[in-house]
Amino acid sequence: MIVAGLAWLWAGPHGAASAGLGGAAVVIPNLFFALSLWAAARSGRASVARFFVGEFIKVAATLALLVIVAGAYRDLHWLALLAGLLVALKANLFAILIKA
């Protein structure tokens, strides 16, 4: 949200939307992956193979969402999209640094 706000100031509403879409392309597959792992752990069917298959699907879904965004959104600001993408990828690192 912070990156989208900064992108709004820098590039206007299309920059904010681009940053938001870049972040969403990471957050949505990660959410489904985490829910999948949680459900597998609760049911007692967790395994290393399930983890690796889920990780592969997560990466493929992230790439697919980025391709869809690049093709469907004509007013895309690439720098804002990449900023949203990178901040979403490193959100766990930021959380650790803030807690320390």
N, CA, C and O atoms as a GROMACS GRO file, in nm:
protein
  400
    1MET      N    1   0.082  -0.119   0.000
    1MET     CA    2   0.000   0.000   0.000
    1MET      C    3   0.087   0.126   0.000
    1MET      O    4   0.054   0.225  -0.064
    2ILE      N    5   0.198   0.120   0.071
    2ILE     CA    6   0.287   0.236   0.075
    2ILE      C    7   0.347   0.260  -0.063
    2ILE      O    8   0.357   0.374  -0.108
    3VAL      N    9   0.388   0.153  -0.129
    3VAL     CA   10   0.446   0.166  -0.263
    3VAL      C   11   0.341   0.219  -0.361
    3VAL      O   12   0.373   0.302  -0.446
    4ALA      N   13   0.218   0.173  -0.349
    4ALA     CA   14   0.112   0.223  -0.437
    4ALA      C   15   0.087   0.371  -0.412
    4ALA      O   16   0.065   0.447  -0.506
    5GLY      N   17   0.091   0.413  -0.286
    5GLY     CA   18   0.075   0.555  -0.255
    5GLY      C   19   0.188   0.638  -0.311
    5GLY      O   20   0.165   0.746  -0.366
    6LEU      N   21   0.310   0.590  -0.298
    6LEU     CA   22   0.424   0.662  -0.354
    6LEU      C   23   0.418   0.663  -0.507
    6LEU      O   24   0.453   0.763  -0.569
    7ALA      N   25   0.374   0.553  -0.566
    7ALA     CA   26   0.361   0.548  -0.711
    7ALA      C   27   0.252   0.644  -0.758
    7ALA      O   28   0.262   0.701  -0.867
    8TRP      N   29   0.148   0.662  -0.678
    8TRP     CA   30   0.042   0.758  -0.712
    8TRP      C   31   0.101   0.899  -0.719
    8TRP      O   32   0.072   0.975  -0.811
    9LEU      N   33   0.184   0.931  -0.620
    9LEU     CA   34   0.246   1.065  -0.620
    9LEU      C   35   0.342   1.082  -0.737
    9LEU      O   36   0.352   1.191  -0.793
   10TRP      N   37   0.412   0.976  -0.773
   10TRP     CA   38   0.515   0.983  -0.876
   10TRP      C   39   0.457   0.972  -1.017
   10TRP      O   40   0.495   1.050  -1.105
   11ALA      N   41   0.366   0.876  -1.038
   11ALA     CA   42   0.319   0.848  -1.174
   11ALA      C   43   0.168   0.858  -1.190
   11ALA      O   44   0.115   0.826  -1.296
   12GLY      N   45   0.098   0.902  -1.088
   12GLY     CA   46  -0.046   0.916  -1.099
   12GLY      C   47  -0.121   0.786  -1.073
   12GLY      O   48  -0.063   0.690  -1.023
   13PRO      N   49  -0.249   0.784  -1.107
   13PRO     CA   50  -0.331   0.666  -1.075
   13PRO      C   51  -0.288   0.539  -1.148
   13PRO      O   52  -0.303   0.429  -1.094
   14HIS      N   53  -0.236   0.552  -1.270
   14HIS     CA   54  -0.191   0.432  -1.341
   14HIS      C   55  -0.066   0.373  -1.275
   14HIS      O   56  -0.048   0.251  -1.275
   15GLY      N   57   0.019   0.457  -1.220
   15GLY     CA   58   0.135   0.408  -1.146
   15GLY      C   59   0.094   0.336  -1.019
   15GLY      O   60   0.150   0.233  -0.984
   16ALA      N   61  -0.006   0.391  -0.950
   16ALA     CA   62  -0.055   0.327  -0.828
   16ALA      C   63  -0.118   0.191  -0.860
   16ALA      O   64  -0.095   0.093  -0.788
   17ALA      N   65  -0.196   0.186  -0.967
   17ALA     CA   66  -0.258   0.060  -1.006
   17ALA      C   67  -0.151  -0.042  -1.046
   17ALA      O   68  -0.162  -0.160  -1.015
   18SER      N   69  -0.049   0.005  -1.116
   18SER     CA   70   0.059  -0.085  -1.157
   18SER      C   71   0.132  -0.142  -1.036
   18SER      O   72   0.161  -0.262  -1.032
   19ALA      N   73   0.162  -0.057  -0.938
   19ALA     CA   74   0.228  -0.105  -0.816
   19ALA      C   75   0.140  -0.203  -0.740
   19ALA      O   76   0.188  -0.304  -0.689
   20GLY      N   77   0.012  -0.173  -0.733
   20GLY     CA   78  -0.081  -0.263  -0.666
   20GLY      C   79  -0.093  -0.398  -0.736
   20GLY      O   80  -0.098  -0.502  -0.671
   21LEU      N   81  -0.096  -0.394  -0.868
   21LEU     CA   82  -0.104  -0.519  -0.944
   21LEU      C   83   0.025  -0.600  -0.930
   21LEU      O   84   0.020  -0.723  -0.925
   22GLY      N   85   0.140  -0.532  -0.925
   22GLY     CA   86   0.265  -0.603  -0.905
   22GLY      C   87   0.269  -0.672  -0.770
   22GLY      O   88   0.313  -0.787  -0.759
   23GLY      N   89   0.223  -0.603  -0.666
   23GLY     CA   90   0.217  -0.664  -0.534
   23GLY      C   91   0.116  -0.778  -0.527
   23GLY      O   92   0.142  -0.881  -0.465
   24ALA      N   93   0.002  -0.758  -0.592
   24ALA     CA   94  -0.102  -0.861  -0.590
   24ALA      C   95  -0.057  -0.987  -0.664
   24ALA      O   96  -0.097  -1.098  -0.627
   25ALA      N   97   0.027  -0.971  -0.766
   25ALA     CA   98   0.076  -1.087  -0.839
   25ALA      C   99   0.163  -1.176  -0.752
   25ALA      O  100   0.182  -1.294  -0.782
   26VAL      N  101   0.216  -1.122  -0.644
   26VAL     CA  102   0.296  -1.200  -0.549
   26VAL      C  103   0.210  -1.247  -0.432
   26VAL      O  104   0.219  -1.363  -0.391
   27VAL      N  105   0.127  -1.159  -0.380
   27VAL     CA  106   0.052  -1.189  -0.258
   27VAL      C  107  -0.054  -1.296  -0.280
   27VAL      O  108  -0.070  -1.385  -0.196
   28ILE      N  109  -0.126  -1.291  -0.391
   28ILE     CA  110  -0.235  -1.386  -0.414
   28ILE      C  111  -0.185  -1.530  -0.424
   28ILE      O  112  -0.238  -1.616  -0.355
   29PRO      N  113  -0.084  -1.561  -0.507
   29PRO     CA  114  -0.035  -1.700  -0.508
   29PRO      C  115   0.026  -1.743  -0.374
   29PRO      O  116   0.012  -1.859  -0.334
   30ASN      N  117   0.092  -1.650  -0.303
   30ASN     CA  118   0.147  -1.685  -0.171
   30ASN      C  119   0.036  -1.717  -0.072
   30ASN      O  120   0.051  -1.806   0.011
   31LEU      N  121  -0.074  -1.644  -0.080
   31LEU     CA  122  -0.188  -1.671   0.009
   31LEU      C  123  -0.243  -1.811  -0.015
   31LEU      O  124  -0.267  -1.886   0.079
   32PHE      N  125  -0.264  -1.846  -0.142
   32PHE     CA  126  -0.316  -1.979  -0.172
   32PHE      C  127  -0.218  -2.089  -0.133
   32PHE      O  128  -0.260  -2.195  -0.087
   33PHE      N  129  -0.089  -2.065  -0.150
   33PHE     CA  130   0.012  -2.162  -0.110
   33PHE      C  131   0.010  -2.182   0.041
   33PHE      O  132   0.015  -2.295   0.089
   34ALA      N  133   0.002  -2.073   0.116
   34ALA     CA  134  -0.002  -2.084   0.262
   34ALA      C  135  -0.128  -2.156   0.308
   34ALA      O  136  -0.122  -2.239   0.399
   35LEU      N  137  -0.241  -2.127   0.247
   35LEU     CA  138  -0.366  -2.196   0.283
   35LEU      C  139  -0.358  -2.344   0.249
   35LEU      O  140  -0.410  -2.428   0.322
   36SER      N  141  -0.294  -2.377   0.138
   36SER     CA  142  -0.276  -2.516   0.100
   36SER      C  143  -0.190  -2.591   0.201
   36SER      O  144  -0.222  -2.703   0.241
   37LEU      N  145  -0.080  -2.529   0.243
   37LEU     CA  146   0.006  -2.592   0.343
   37LEU      C  147  -0.064  -2.606   0.477
   37LEU      O  148  -0.050  -2.707   0.546
   38TRP      N  149  -0.140  -2.506   0.514
   38TRP     CA  150  -0.214  -2.511   0.641
   38TRP      C  151  -0.317  -2.623   0.638
   38TRP      O  152  -0.330  -2.698   0.736
   39ALA      N  153  -0.390  -2.636   0.528
   39ALA     CA  154  -0.491  -2.742   0.516
   39ALA      C  155  -0.426  -2.880   0.517
   39ALA      O  156  -0.478  -2.973   0.577
   40ALA      N  157  -0.312  -2.893   0.450
   40ALA     CA  158  -0.242  -3.022   0.447
   40ALA      C  159  -0.191  -3.058   0.586
   40ALA      O  160  -0.198  -3.175   0.626
   41ALA      N  161  -0.142  -2.961   0.660
   41ALA     CA  162  -0.092  -2.988   0.795
   41ALA      C  163  -0.206  -3.027   0.889
   41ALA      O  164  -0.190  -3.116   0.973
   42ARG      N  165  -0.319  -2.962   0.875
   42ARG     CA  166  -0.434  -2.995   0.962
   42ARG      C  167  -0.488  -3.134   0.933
   42ARG      O  168  -0.535  -3.203   1.024
   43SER      N  169  -0.483  -3.175   0.807
   43SER     CA  170  -0.538  -3.306   0.771
   43SER      C  171  -0.436  -3.418   0.789
   43SER      O  172  -0.470  -3.535   0.774
   44GLY      N  173  -0.311  -3.383   0.820
   44GLY     CA  174  -0.208  -3.484   0.838
   44GLY      C  175  -0.150  -3.536   0.708
   44GLY      O  176  -0.086  -3.642   0.707
   45ARG      N  177  -0.172  -3.464   0.597
   45ARG     CA  178  -0.122  -3.508   0.468
   45ARG      C  179  -0.006  -3.422   0.419
   45ARG      O  180   0.022  -3.418   0.299
   46ALA      N  181   0.061  -3.353   0.508
   46ALA     CA  182   0.174  -3.269   0.470
   46ALA      C  183   0.293  -3.356   0.431
   46ALA      O  184   0.321  -3.458   0.494
   47SER      N  185   0.361  -3.314   0.326
   47SER     CA  186   0.480  -3.387   0.281
   47SER      C  187   0.572  -3.290   0.209
   47SER      O  188   0.533  -3.180   0.169
   48VAL      N  189   0.695  -3.334   0.192
   48VAL     CA  190   0.793  -3.252   0.120
   48VAL      C  191   0.751  -3.239  -0.026
   48VAL      O  192   0.765  -3.132  -0.085
   49ALA      N  193   0.701  -3.346  -0.084
   49ALA     CA  194   0.658  -3.342  -0.224
   49ALA      C  195   0.545  -3.242  -0.243
   49ALA      O  196   0.545  -3.166  -0.341
   50ARG      N  197   0.449  -3.239  -0.151
   50ARG     CA  198   0.339  -3.143  -0.159
   50ARG      C  199   0.393  -3.000  -0.151
   50ARG      O  200   0.345  -2.911  -0.221
   51PHE      N  201   0.492  -2.979  -0.066
   51PHE     CA  202   0.552  -2.846  -0.054
   51PHE      C  203   0.616  -2.802  -0.186
   51PHE      O  204   0.592  -2.690  -0.231
   52PHE      N  205   0.695  -2.890  -0.247
   52PHE     CA  206   0.764  -2.853  -0.371
   52PHE      C  207   0.667  -2.834  -0.487
   52PHE      O  208   0.686  -2.744  -0.569
   53VAL      N  209   0.564  -2.916  -0.494
   53VAL     CA  210   0.462  -2.898  -0.599
   53VAL      C  211   0.389  -2.766  -0.577
   53VAL      O  212   0.364  -2.691  -0.672
   54GLY      N  213   0.355  -2.738  -0.453
   54GLY     CA  214   0.289  -2.610  -0.422
   54GLY      C  215   0.377  -2.491  -0.453
   54GLY      O  216   0.328  -2.389  -0.503
   55GLU      N  217   0.505  -2.502  -0.424
   55GLU     CA  218   0.599  -2.393  -0.454
   55GLU      C  219   0.609  -2.371  -0.605
   55GLU      O  220   0.612  -2.256  -0.651
   56PHE      N  221   0.615  -2.479  -0.682
   56PHE     CA  222   0.619  -2.468  -0.827
   56PHE      C  223   0.493  -2.401  -0.880
   56PHE      O  224   0.501  -2.313  -0.967
   57ILE      N  225   0.378  -2.442  -0.829
   57ILE     CA  226   0.251  -2.381  -0.872
   57ILE      C  227   0.247  -2.234  -0.835
   57ILE      O  228   0.198  -2.151  -0.912
   58LYS      N  229   0.299  -2.199  -0.718
   58LYS     CA  230   0.302  -2.059  -0.674
   58LYS      C  231   0.386  -1.974  -0.768
   58LYS      O  232   0.343  -1.865  -0.808
   59VAL      N  233   0.504  -2.021  -0.803
   59VAL     CA  234   0.592  -1.946  -0.894
   59VAL      C  235   0.528  -1.935  -1.032
   59VAL      O  236   0.531  -1.828  -1.093
   60ALA      N  237   0.470  -2.044  -1.081
   60ALA     CA  238   0.405  -2.041  -1.212
   60ALA      C  239   0.285  -1.946  -1.212
   60ALA      O  240   0.263  -1.874  -1.309
   61ALA      N  241   0.208  -1.945  -1.104
   61ALA     CA  242   0.093  -1.854  -1.095
   61ALA      C  243   0.138  -1.709  -1.090
   61ALA      O  244   0.074  -1.623  -1.149
   62THR      N  245   0.247  -1.681  -1.019
   62THR     CA  246   0.300  -1.545  -1.014
   62THR      C  247   0.341  -1.499  -1.154
   62THR      O  248   0.308  -1.388  -1.195
   63LEU      N  249   0.413  -1.582  -1.225
   63LEU     CA  250   0.454  -1.548  -1.361
   63LEU      C  251   0.334  -1.531  -1.453
   63LEU      O  252   0.330  -1.440  -1.534
   64ALA      N  253   0.236  -1.618  -1.440
   64ALA     CA  254   0.116  -1.608  -1.523
   64ALA      C  255   0.040  -1.479  -1.495
   64ALA      O  256  -0.007  -1.414  -1.588
   65LEU      N  257   0.028  -1.442  -1.368
   65LEU     CA  258  -0.040  -1.316  -1.335
   65LEU      C  259   0.035  -1.196  -1.390
   65LEU      O  260  -0.027  -1.100  -1.437
   66LEU      N  261   0.166  -1.199  -1.386
   66LEU     CA  262   0.244  -1.089  -1.442
   66LEU      C  263   0.226  -1.079  -1.593
   66LEU      O  264   0.215  -0.969  -1.647
   67VAL      N  265   0.221  -1.192  -1.661
   67VAL     CA  266   0.198  -1.191  -1.806
   67VAL      C  267   0.058  -1.138  -1.836
   67VAL      O  268   0.041  -1.061  -1.930
   68ILE      N  269  -0.040  -1.179  -1.758
   68ILE     CA  270  -0.177  -1.131  -1.778
   68ILE      C  271  -0.185  -0.981  -1.758
   68ILE      O  272  -0.246  -0.910  -1.838
   69VAL      N  273  -0.123  -0.932  -1.651
   69VAL     CA  274  -0.123  -0.788  -1.624
   69VAL      C  275  -0.054  -0.713  -1.737
   69VAL      O  276  -0.105  -0.610  -1.783
   70ALA      N  277   0.060  -0.762  -1.782
   70ALA     CA  278   0.134  -0.694  -1.888
   70ALA      C  279   0.054  -0.690  -2.018
   70ALA      O  280   0.062  -0.593  -2.094
   71GLY      N  281  -0.023  -0.793  -2.044
   71GLY     CA  282  -0.101  -0.796  -2.167
   71GLY      C  283  -0.232  -0.722  -2.159
   71GLY      O  284  -0.279  -0.668  -2.259
   72ALA      N  285  -0.292  -0.718  -2.041
   72ALA     CA  286  -0.426  -0.662  -2.028
   72ALA      C  287  -0.429  -0.515  -1.989
   72ALA      O  288  -0.524  -0.444  -2.022
   73TYR      N  289  -0.328  -0.467  -1.920
   73TYR     CA  290  -0.330  -0.330  -1.871
   73TYR      C  291  -0.242  -0.243  -1.961
   73TYR      O  292  -0.120  -0.248  -1.953
   74ARG      N  293  -0.305  -0.166  -2.046
   74ARG     CA  294  -0.234  -0.088  -2.148
   74ARG      C  295  -0.155   0.029  -2.090
   74ARG      O  296  -0.053   0.067  -2.148
   75ASP      N  297  -0.198   0.087  -1.980
   75ASP     CA  298  -0.130   0.203  -1.921
   75ASP      C  299  -0.034   0.162  -1.810
   75ASP      O  300  -0.018   0.233  -1.711
   76LEU      N  301   0.028   0.048  -1.827
   76LEU     CA  302   0.116  -0.008  -1.725
   76LEU      C  303   0.243   0.076  -1.711
   76LEU      O  304   0.306   0.114  -1.810
   77HIS      N  305   0.278   0.105  -1.586
   77HIS     CA  306   0.406   0.170  -1.555
   77HIS      C  307   0.497   0.059  -1.501
   77HIS      O  308   0.478   0.009  -1.390
   78TRP      N  309   0.597   0.022  -1.581
   78TRP     CA  310   0.680  -0.092  -1.548
   78TRP      C  311   0.760  -0.072  -1.420
   78TRP      O  312   0.774  -0.166  -1.342
   79LEU      N  313   0.811   0.047  -1.399
   79LEU     CA  314   0.889   0.070  -1.278
   79LEU      C  315   0.803   0.056  -1.153
   79LEU      O  316   0.846  -0.001  -1.053
   80ALA      N  317   0.682   0.108  -1.158
   80ALA     CA  318   0.590   0.095  -1.045
   80ALA      C  319   0.551  -0.051  -1.023
   80ALA      O  320   0.543  -0.097  -0.909
   81LEU      N  321   0.528  -0.124  -1.132
   81LEU     CA  322   0.495  -0.266  -1.121
   81LEU      C  323   0.609  -0.342  -1.055
   81LEU      O  324   0.586  -0.423  -0.964
   82LEU      N  325   0.731  -0.317  -1.099
   82LEU     CA  326   0.847  -0.386  -1.041
   82LEU      C  327   0.869  -0.346  -0.896
   82LEU      O  328   0.909  -0.430  -0.814
   83ALA      N  329   0.843  -0.220  -0.862
   83ALA     CA  330   0.857  -0.176  -0.722
   83ALA      C  331   0.756  -0.250  -0.634
   83ALA      O  332   0.792  -0.298  -0.527
   84GLY      N  333   0.631  -0.259  -0.678
   84GLY     CA  334   0.530  -0.332  -0.602
   84GLY      C  335   0.564  -0.479  -0.589
   84GLY      O  336   0.545  -0.540  -0.484
   85LEU      N  337   0.616  -0.536  -0.697
   85LEU     CA  338   0.656  -0.676  -0.697
   85LEU      C  339   0.770  -0.701  -0.598
   85LEU      O  340   0.763  -0.794  -0.518
   86LEU      N  341   0.873  -0.619  -0.604
   86LEU     CA  342   0.989  -0.639  -0.516
   86LEU      C  343   0.956  -0.617  -0.369
   86LEU      O  344   1.003  -0.691  -0.283
   87VAL      N  345   0.877  -0.516  -0.340
   87VAL     CA  346   0.840  -0.491  -0.200
   87VAL      C  347   0.756  -0.606  -0.147
   87VAL      O  348   0.774  -0.648  -0.033
   88ALA      N  349   0.664  -0.658  -0.228
   88ALA     CA  350   0.583  -0.772  -0.184
   88ALA      C  351   0.670  -0.896  -0.163
   88ALA      O  352   0.647  -0.973  -0.070
   89LEU      N  353   0.770  -0.916  -0.250
   89LEU     CA  354   0.860  -1.030  -0.233
   89LEU      C  355   0.944  -1.020  -0.106
   89LEU      O  356   0.975  -1.121  -0.044
   90LYS      N  357   0.979  -0.899  -0.068
   90LYS     CA  358   1.067  -0.879   0.047
   90LYS      C  359   0.991  -0.834   0.172
   90LYS      O  360   1.054  -0.788   0.268
   91ALA      N  361   0.860  -0.847   0.174
   91ALA     CA  362   0.781  -0.803   0.289
   91ALA      C  363   0.820  -0.878   0.416
   91ALA      O  364   0.821  -0.819   0.524
   92ASN      N  365   0.852  -1.007   0.405
   92ASN     CA  366   0.892  -1.082   0.525
   92ASN      C  367   1.024  -1.029   0.581
   92ASN      O  368   1.042  -1.024   0.703
   93LEU      N  369   1.115  -0.991   0.494
   93LEU     CA  370   1.242  -0.933   0.540
   93LEU      C  371   1.218  -0.799   0.610
   93LEU      O  372   1.278  -0.772   0.714
   94PHE      N  373   1.130  -0.718   0.554
   94PHE     CA  374   1.097  -0.590   0.617
   94PHE      C  375   1.034  -0.611   0.755
   94PHE      O  376   1.063  -0.538   0.850
   95ALA      N  377   0.949  -0.713   0.766
   95ALA     CA  378   0.885  -0.742   0.895
   95ALA      C  379   0.990  -0.784   0.999
   95ALA      O  380   0.982  -0.743   1.115
   96ILE      N  381   1.085  -0.863   0.958
   96ILE     CA  382   1.191  -0.906   1.051
   96ILE      C  383   1.276  -0.786   1.094
   96ILE      O  384   1.310  -0.774   1.211
   97LEU      N  385   1.310  -0.700   1.000
   97LEU     CA  386   1.392  -0.583   1.032
   97LEU      C  387   1.318  -0.485   1.124
   97LEU      O  388   1.381  -0.422   1.209
   98ILE      N  389   1.190  -0.472   1.108
   98ILE     CA  390   1.111  -0.382   1.192
   98ILE      C  391   1.100  -0.438   1.334
   98ILE      O  392   1.106  -0.361   1.430
   99LYS      N  393   1.085  -0.570   1.348
   99LYS     CA  394   1.074  -0.632   1.480
   99LYS      C  395   1.204  -0.629   1.556
   99LYS      O  396   1.203  -0.622   1.679
  100ALA      N  397   1.318  -0.634   1.488
  100ALA     CA  398   1.447  -0.642   1.554
  100ALA      C  399   1.487  -0.512   1.618
  100ALA      O  400   1.595  -0.504   1.677
   0.00000   0.00000   0.00000
